[in-house]
Amino acid sequence: MTGNLAVQQDSAPLLAVRDLTVNFATSRGQVRALAGVNFVLLAGETLGLVGESGCGKTVTALAVLRLLPSPQAAVAGEVRFQGDDLLHGPEEHLRRIRGNRIAMVFQEPMTALNPVLTIGEQLAEVLHLHRGLKNDAAWREAAAALSRVGLPEPQSRLRQYPHQLSGGLRQRVLMAMALACGPQLLIADEPTTALDVTIQAQILALLQQLKADLGLSVLFITHNLGIVAQTADRVAVMYAGLIVEQAATGALFAQPGHPYTRGLLASVPRLDFQRPPGAPLEAIKGQLPEEPPPGCLFQDRCPEAQDRCGEPPPWLEVAPEHYVRCWNYA
């Protein structure tokens, strides 16, 4: 099997992404954002897509839904959802899928919601566009959607504006909007960013409950490895627009294979790890490259770099269904 399509299953995947590339036109010329991303998402599972800020996680989600600006963003590759071609199909067909069968919770709830419309107006618009509900029926279903995500006093919340709600309540509203049409796939892009830890825990618990109740598949995008450990069945680690490791969550945390993955895990504070008083956390030196080097994209920051890292590393199965893009295993 080619690239990162690593999971062997009897049934076809719900979502299959193959050789997805994105280049942005800038004043300096073409800038590569994705360098050939491959993954599959199976029905009923949560795939965590992790990596530091700027590695291409959000661009991947927007490219899958064909939400990147054109012609500034040149997108190539293949994205199939239940066999439907999302990248090359007609826009009208895509609109019937996007927001209906696939929904997305965006990163920042304050900017994702329209500040001049009430919560009810925004929910009713979604229900009208995708389910054909109007007037009282749309508002009744909007209240039910808010109740489904645990928003207190849903009827009164419908008349409020986004600025009248806390960050945690706004995030619940976004989840209600995303789930109002009963999607099969939910793309959650950093859904707990800027929330305090208590509210984060509530949102994650709600997401897990909704996943179980509604039979959702989830593409969970985050830089927080602790959240991935709680929520994901499998993990794909992204660096500089390319997936460099993929495995079941338990296997990845127990035996991280790529030097980048090990660096990410070593930089996370842990209560069960005895660190000398005053000793700093471990850090990955340097930063994401503005212009990716030839060969291994991580070579300039890697403590294990060697001469052959100047060539593109192979994608290798280092354990059952555990894949790493690194010369160390060649």
Solvent accessible surface area in square Angstrom, and as a share of the most:
residue,aa,sasa,rsa
1,M,153,0.68
2,T,100,0.58
3,G,19,0.19
4,N,0,0.00
5,L,11,0.06
6,A,3,0.02
7,V,13,0.07
8,Q,108,0.48
9,Q,95,0.42
10,D,159,0.83
11,S,81,0.52
12,A,86,0.67
13,P,40,0.25
14,L,14,0.07
15,L,0,0.00
16,A,6,0.04
17,V,0,0.00
18,R,85,0.31
19,D,77,0.40
20,L,0,0.00
21,T,39,0.23
22,V,0,0.00
23,N,46,0.24
24,F,50,0.21
25,A,54,0.41
26,T,62,0.36
27,S,123,0.79
28,R,175,0.64
29,G,36,0.34
30,Q,123,0.55
31,V,46,0.26
32,R,103,0.37
33,A,23,0.18
34,L,0,0.00
35,A,27,0.21
36,G,11,0.11
37,V,0,0.00
38,N,7,0.04
39,F,0,0.00
40,V,8,0.05
41,L,0,0.00
42,L,25,0.12
43,A,82,0.63
44,G,41,0.39
45,E,18,0.08
46,T,2,0.01
47,L,0,0.00
48,G,1,0.01
49,L,0,0.00
50,V,1,0.00
51,G,2,0.02
52,E,46,0.21
53,S,92,0.59
54,G,72,0.70
55,C,2,0.01
56,G,9,0.08
57,K,14,0.06
58,T,45,0.26
59,V,31,0.18
60,T,0,0.00
61,A,0,0.00
62,L,39,0.19
63,A,0,0.00
64,V,0,0.00
65,L,4,0.02
66,R,65,0.24
67,L,72,0.36
68,L,24,0.12
69,P,76,0.48
70,S,97,0.63
71,P,117,0.74
72,Q,94,0.42
73,A,10,0.07
74,A,55,0.43
75,V,52,0.30
76,A,52,0.40
77,G,27,0.26
78,E,51,0.23
79,V,0,0.00
80,R,85,0.31
81,F,0,0.00
82,Q,84,0.37
83,G,52,0.50
84,D,40,0.21
85,D,37,0.19
86,L,2,0.01
87,L,18,0.09
88,H,123,0.55
89,G,17,0.17
90,P,92,0.58
91,E,73,0.33
92,E,107,0.48
93,H,52,0.23
94,L,3,0.02
95,R,128,0.47
96,R,134,0.49
97,I,2,0.01
98,R,45,0.17
99,G,22,0.22
100,N,44,0.22
101,R,67,0.24
102,I,0,0.00
103,A,4,0.03
104,M,21,0.09
105,V,1,0.01
106,F,79,0.33
107,Q,70,0.31
108,E,62,0.28
109,P,4,0.02
110,M,64,0.29
111,T,112,0.65
112,A,42,0.33
113,L,3,0.02
114,N,62,0.32
115,P,82,0.52
116,V,110,0.63
117,L,59,0.29
118,T,17,0.10
119,I,0,0.00
120,G,0,0.00
121,E,74,0.33
122,Q,10,0.04
123,L,0,0.00
124,A,13,0.10
125,E,94,0.42
126,V,29,0.16
127,L,0,0.00
128,H,85,0.38
129,L,123,0.61
130,H,56,0.25
131,R,109,0.40
132,G,48,0.46
133,L,43,0.21
134,K,127,0.54
135,N,122,0.62
136,D,101,0.52
137,A,35,0.27
138,A,2,0.01
139,W,91,0.32
140,R,156,0.57
141,E,35,0.16
142,A,0,0.00
143,A,8,0.06
144,A,44,0.34
145,A,0,0.00
146,L,0,0.00
147,S,64,0.41
148,R,92,0.34
149,V,1,0.00
150,G,44,0.43
151,L,4,0.02
152,P,69,0.43
153,E,121,0.54
154,P,33,0.21
155,Q,109,0.49
156,S,38,0.24
157,R,41,0.15
158,L,4,0.02
159,R,162,0.59
160,Q,46,0.20
161,Y,82,0.31
162,P,0,0.00
163,H,123,0.55
164,Q,93,0.41
165,L,7,0.04
166,S,65,0.42
167,G,21,0.20
168,G,9,0.08
169,L,34,0.17
170,R,38,0.14
171,Q,0,0.00
172,R,33,0.12
173,V,0,0.00
174,L,13,0.07
175,M,2,0.01
176,A,1,0.01
177,M,37,0.16
178,A,9,0.07
179,L,4,0.02
180,A,3,0.03
181,C,17,0.10
182,G,57,0.55
183,P,7,0.05
184,Q,69,0.31
185,L,0,0.00
186,L,0,0.00
187,I,0,0.00
188,A,1,0.01
189,D,2,0.01
190,E,17,0.07
191,P,3,0.02
192,T,7,0.04
193,T,45,0.26
194,A,90,0.70
195,L,20,0.10
196,D,88,0.46
197,V,120,0.69
198,T,83,0.48
199,I,48,0.25
200,Q,38,0.17
201,A,58,0.45
202,Q,80,0.35
203,I,0,0.00
204,L,8,0.04
205,A,64,0.49
206,L,23,0.12
207,L,5,0.03
208,Q,71,0.32
209,Q,101,0.45
210,L,7,0.03
211,K,35,0.15
212,A,79,0.61
213,D,92,0.48
214,L,78,0.39
215,G,55,0.53
216,L,1,0.01
217,S,2,0.01
218,V,1,0.01
219,L,0,0.00
220,F,2,0.01
221,I,0,0.00
222,T,2,0.01
223,H,100,0.45
224,N,54,0.28
225,L,10,0.05
226,G,34,0.33
227,I,7,0.04
228,V,1,0.00
229,A,54,0.42
230,Q,121,0.54
231,T,9,0.05
232,A,11,0.09
233,D,71,0.37
234,R,20,0.07
235,V,0,0.00
236,A,0,0.00
237,V,0,0.00
238,M,0,0.00
239,Y,1,0.00
240,A,17,0.13
241,G,0,0.00
242,L,25,0.12
243,I,0,0.00
244,V,6,0.04
245,E,0,0.00
246,Q,2,0.01
247,A,1,0.00
248,A,49,0.38
249,T,15,0.09
250,G,54,0.52
251,A,41,0.32
252,L,0,0.00
253,F,65,0.27
254,A,72,0.56
255,Q,134,0.60
256,P,31,0.20
257,G,4,0.03
258,H,2,0.01
259,P,8,0.05
260,Y,0,0.00
261,T,1,0.00
262,R,77,0.28
263,G,17,0.17
264,L,24,0.12
265,L,32,0.16
266,A,37,0.28
267,S,36,0.23
268,V,49,0.28
269,P,97,0.61
270,R,138,0.50
271,L,184,0.91
272,D,108,0.56
273,F,102,0.43
274,Q,159,0.71
275,R,68,0.25
276,P,91,0.57
277,P,140,0.88
278,G,85,0.81
279,A,37,0.29
280,P,113,0.71
281,L,80,0.40
282,E,100,0.45
283,A,91,0.70
284,I,37,0.19
285,K,129,0.54
286,G,61,0.59
287,Q,140,0.62
288,L,35,0.18
289,P,38,0.24
290,E,133,0.60
291,E,138,0.62
292,P,45,0.28
293,P,23,0.14
294,P,110,0.69
295,G,15,0.14
296,C,14,0.08
297,L,17,0.09
298,F,4,0.02
299,Q,37,0.17
300,D,101,0.53
301,R,16,0.06
302,C,17,0.10
303,P,114,0.72
304,E,69,0.31
305,A,51,0.39
306,Q,74,0.33
307,D,149,0.77
308,R,107,0.39
309,C,12,0.07
310,G,36,0.34
311,E,105,0.47
312,P,95,0.60
313,P,15,0.09
314,P,41,0.26
315,W,43,0.15
316,L,50,0.25
317,E,95,0.43
318,V,52,0.30
319,A,44,0.34
320,P,122,0.77
321,E,77,0.35
322,H,6,0.02
323,Y,30,0.11
324,V,0,0.00
325,R,34,0.12
326,C,12,0.07
327,W,50,0.18
328,N,57,0.29
329,Y,89,0.34
330,A,77,0.60
